[in-house]
Amino acid sequence: MMSELISGLYYEGEKIADTKAPLDVPIEKCWETRKFTAKLVNPANRRKLKIIVVGTGLAGGAAAASLGEMGYHVDVFFYQDSARRAHSIAAQGGINAAKDYRNDNDSVYRLFYDTVKGGDYRARETNVYRLAEVSANIIDQCVAQGVPFAREYGGLLDNRSFGGVQVSRTFYARGQTGQQLLIGAYQALERQVKAGTVIEHSRHEMVELILKNGHAKGIVARDMTTGKLEAHTAHCVILCTGGYGNVFFLSTNAMGCNATAAWRAYRKGAYFANPCYTQIHPTCIPQHGDQQSKLTLMSESLRNDGRIWVPKKAEDCDKDPRDIPEEDRDYYLERIYPSFGNLVPRDIASRQAKNMCDEGRGVGPALAEVGPDGQERMVRRGVYLDFADAIERMGKDAVSAKYGNLFEMYERITDDDPYEVPMRIYPASHYTMGGLWVDYDLESTIPGLYVGGEANFSDHGANRLGASALMQGLSDGYFVLPNTVNDYLADKLAEPLLDGDDPDVQAALAEAQERIDRFMSIGGSRSVDSFHKELGRIMWDYCGMYRTHDGLLEAIEKIRALRKEFWQNVRVPGESVGQMNQSLERAGRVADFLELGELMCIDALHRNESCGGHFRGESQTEEGEALRHDDKYLYVAAWEYKGEDQPPVLHKEDLIYNNIELKQRSYK
Ligand SMILES: Cc1cc2nc3c(=O)[nH]c(=O)nc-3n(C[C@H](O)[C@H](O)[C@H](O)COP(=O)(O)OP(=O)(O)OC[C@H]3O[C@@H](n4cnc5c(N)ncnc54)[C@H](O)[C@@H]3O)c2cc1C
């Protein structure tokens, strides 16, 4: 059953539901029960099965290493030159786990509760509970691998706090947690490479998915050094290809992060869930001009000890902050949210920073932007993150021991010494809660296609809490996928791998080739990056921290026009084979972002409520907080592709809360 066309933009189709989580047992027994009911593959039979893993970040690296260790044949693909250069390496602040080392009343249930509440009650209970349950195992696994987590003097693992919680459950390795965790996963992966169970394909970009009778059976990858297209087949495919935050052009993500693998799968039938749920991180170094292509994150861990403020009076905004007396400073998060103070969740901290700057109390150089009235205006987009109190309380050496490398990074970029002058920070695109829809087994709507890490629509609802992405990636990679793909693979033993002549393999190769030929033949006059930059500006202005009905409609029109121009006027220099061609690589990624951006706006438009990172101007409380409408929008929005320039179809997955009471979120 399909509805009439809604708002001229999309249809509504049948509801969907997760059918894998056993709902007839208490939530604490769900994962154990699912593992027991899932079909098994006998250890001796695993070597007869081949699995493709795309991605070697924490999710993909952990999954490939674990599946190899279990005895499967694994082919792993990534576009960097080394598996350990995946974007996970950039993660700074930490990883959560319900260990209760601090004896502050933490528990699996509290981590589950905090995550569901932090996500503004838009996540699936069963998945989040499992994440909390598995969290403690992740730390044990990583310690066993030798990950050098920070320790207290007595030798126990140290913890700190991240936003949206009132316990200390974040494990960290100075400001390099992602790097250290990734080295752990990488070592495990290389061990399997040596053992012969895993084959690595570096500098290979997946550009198409191969389906046979509706099942995922392989990928088309482009060797980025030779330009050659290659078909690789397997018994199932796992995508751990990261998030799509770079749709905003300026973001904290690595420059290469892109949505192509997920988008190609979407176009082949995998539903895309909650694309409008993106996270804007409050503590990034502000944009300083027009010629920038990257924004730098200052870890959320800094909010443990740094205090955020702006001048009370607009006329103080261009003063040296050290000359502004205490009584003229507005520590606005501590004022508005006394219980959580500077550690409110990211969506709230970001919105309040924007509000302060909109009020004219931002700091730093003023930049030109288009105001809500369509006129250009000059606005200071920055707030202070101040360590003066912490230095006085703990001493400079203690602050340096905790945050030294972050301070050094800040000074290198801004030429300001944060030990002397408060940092200036502003929100930036950082993480995407949306992604490919998956069930409890992390299987997408395409049988045999599994999705892990940031690439799936994940466990974070409408807003992810800090230090929970690393937890989810490693949970998916080390613990969930290795215990669920077996259910799909158990009856595939007699199934031969598709060979290169198979018509479906040939069709996928031809599709990928046609697309490349199209890019190379346009011969227009605009660079790929100029389109990306313009798209990013549209997304930031209309589908960023603040969204409205009219603004989103305008964005959709602008994106469509930009996409049309892209396909007529993009310039991709060089050759498609025989050399590296970064313009061609980017053209494919930007073409996909131009489609994804439109879907994000349609999703944001249809969800006429505010929740987490999705803030609709039309739906706020009297105090300006996000106002949800649980009566209408208590569902996951899973979108189905229906063809080029065709309206997508919305499938709703109802969210059922049996273990947590729905409440208006409050951090006051
Ligand atoms: C600056 C920064 C700091 C962060 N700090 C924290 C933190 O302290 N704590 C926390 O919990 N989270 C943090 N996060 C978020 C977290 O780092 C990410 O969500 C997480 O690392 C994503 O891991 P992943 O394995 O899903 O994907 P990634 O690490 O992004 O890996 C993606 C992999 O997929 C491959 N790939 C992608 N597309 C293709 C394709 N088409 N073909 C072939 N290969 C492909 C890439 O080569 C790569 O190997 C941070 C994020 C940023 C940007």
The ligand as an SDF file (V2000), in Angstrom:
LIG
                    3D

 53 58  0  0  0  0  0  0  0  0999 V2000
   37.6280   14.7120   15.1630 C   0  0  0  0  0  0  0  0  0  0  0  0
   36.7450   13.6270   15.7030 C   0  0  0  0  0  0  0  0  0  0  0  0
   36.8800   13.2190   17.0180 C   0  0  0  0  0  0  0  0  0  0  0  0
   36.0540   12.2160   17.5260 C   0  0  0  0  0  0  0  0  0  0  0  0
   36.2060   11.8220   18.8310 N   0  0  0  0  0  0  0  0  0  0  0  0
   35.4210   10.8430   19.3150 C   0  0  0  0  0  0  0  0  0  0  0  0
   35.5690   10.3910   20.6530 C   0  0  0  0  0  0  0  0  0  0  0  0
   36.4060   10.8790   21.4080 O   0  0  0  0  0  0  0  0  0  0  0  0
   34.7590    9.3990   21.0890 N   0  0  0  0  0  0  0  0  0  0  0  0
   33.8230    8.8250   20.2920 C   0  0  0  0  0  0  0  0  0  0  0  0
   33.1310    7.9170   20.7420 O   0  0  0  0  0  0  0  0  0  0  0  0
   33.6760    9.2200   19.0140 N   0  0  0  0  0  0  0  0  0  0  0  0
   34.4480   10.2020   18.5000 C   0  0  0  0  0  0  0  0  0  0  0  0
   34.2890   10.6010   17.2120 N   0  0  0  0  0  0  0  0  0  0  0  0
   33.3940    9.8400   16.3240 C   0  0  0  0  0  0  0  0  0  0  0  0
   34.0830    8.5480   15.8910 C   0  0  0  0  0  0  0  0  0  0  0  0
   35.4500    8.8010   15.6800 O   0  0  0  0  0  0  0  0  0  0  0  0
   33.4980    7.9630   14.6150 C   0  0  0  0  0  0  0  0  0  0  0  0
   32.1110    7.9440   14.6780 O   0  0  0  0  0  0  0  0  0  0  0  0
   33.9940    6.5360   14.4330 C   0  0  0  0  0  0  0  0  0  0  0  0
   35.3980    6.4730   14.5360 O   0  0  0  0  0  0  0  0  0  0  0  0
   33.5560    5.9660   13.0910 C   0  0  0  0  0  0  0  0  0  0  0  0
   34.1320    4.6940   12.9500 O   0  0  0  0  0  0  0  0  0  0  0  0
   33.7220    3.7630   11.7500 P   0  0  0  0  0  0  0  0  0  0  0  0
   34.5070    2.5100   11.9020 O   0  0  0  0  0  0  0  0  0  0  0  0
   32.2490    3.6330   11.6820 O   0  0  0  0  0  0  0  0  0  0  0  0
   34.1570    4.5510   10.4280 O   0  0  0  0  0  0  0  0  0  0  0  0
   35.5530    5.2350    9.9820 P   0  0  0  0  0  0  0  0  0  0  0  0
   36.5770    5.2250   11.0400 O   0  0  0  0  0  0  0  0  0  0  0  0
   35.1540    6.5350    9.3710 O   0  0  0  0  0  0  0  0  0  0  0  0
   36.0890    4.2940    8.8660 O   0  0  0  0  0  0  0  0  0  0  0  0
   35.4980    4.2080    7.5920 C   0  0  0  0  0  0  0  0  0  0  0  0
   36.2640    3.1950    6.7820 C   0  0  0  0  0  0  0  0  0  0  0  0
   35.5210    2.9340    5.6000 O   0  0  0  0  0  0  0  0  0  0  0  0
   36.3510    3.0330    4.4760 C   0  0  0  0  0  0  0  0  0  0  0  0
   35.5050    3.4610    3.3570 N   0  0  0  0  0  0  0  0  0  0  0  0
   34.5250    4.3910    3.3580 C   0  0  0  0  0  0  0  0  0  0  0  0
   33.9230    4.4330    2.1500 N   0  0  0  0  0  0  0  0  0  0  0  0
   34.5420    3.5100    1.4040 C   0  0  0  0  0  0  0  0  0  0  0  0
   34.3560    3.0690    0.0690 C   0  0  0  0  0  0  0  0  0  0  0  0
   33.4140    3.5710   -0.7320 N   0  0  0  0  0  0  0  0  0  0  0  0
   35.1870    2.1080   -0.4060 N   0  0  0  0  0  0  0  0  0  0  0  0
   36.1570    1.5630    0.3890 C   0  0  0  0  0  0  0  0  0  0  0  0
   36.3370    1.9270    1.6720 N   0  0  0  0  0  0  0  0  0  0  0  0
   35.5390    2.8890    2.1540 C   0  0  0  0  0  0  0  0  0  0  0  0
   37.4450    4.0030    4.8560 C   0  0  0  0  0  0  0  0  0  0  0  0
   38.5930    3.7710    4.0600 O   0  0  0  0  0  0  0  0  0  0  0  0
   37.6430    3.6360    6.3280 C   0  0  0  0  0  0  0  0  0  0  0  0
   38.5200    2.5370    6.4100 O   0  0  0  0  0  0  0  0  0  0  0  0
   35.0820   11.6100   16.6950 C   0  0  0  0  0  0  0  0  0  0  0  0
   34.9350   12.0420   15.3820 C   0  0  0  0  0  0  0  0  0  0  0  0
   35.7500   13.0550   14.8850 C   0  0  0  0  0  0  0  0  0  0  0  0
   35.5170   13.5430   13.5030 C   0  0  0  0  0  0  0  0  0  0  0  0
  1  2  1  0
  2  3  1  0
  2 52  2  0
  3  4  2  0
  4  5  1  0
  4 50  1  0
  5  6  2  0
  6  7  1  0
  6 13  1  0
  7  8  2  0
  7  9  1  0
  9 10  1  0
 10 11  2  0
 10 12  1  0
 12 13  2  0
 13 14  1  0
 14 15  1  0
 14 50  1  0
 15 16  1  0
 16 17  1  0
 16 18  1  0
 18 19  1  0
 18 20  1  0
 20 21  1  0
 20 22  1  0
 22 23  1  0
 23 24  1  0
 24 25  2  0
 24 26  1  0
 24 27  1  0
 27 28  1  0
 28 29  2  0
 28 30  1  0
 28 31  1  0
 31 32  1  0
 32 33  1  0
 33 34  1  0
 33 48  1  0
 34 35  1  0
 35 36  1  0
 35 46  1  0
 36 37  1  0
 36 45  1  0
 37 38  2  0
 38 39  1  0
 39 40  1  0
 39 45  2  0
 40 41  1  0
 40 42  2  0
 42 43  1  0
 43 44  2  0
 44 45  1  0
 46 47  1  0
 46 48  1  0
 48 49  1  0
 50 51  2  0
 51 52  1  0
 52 53  1  0
M  END
$$$$
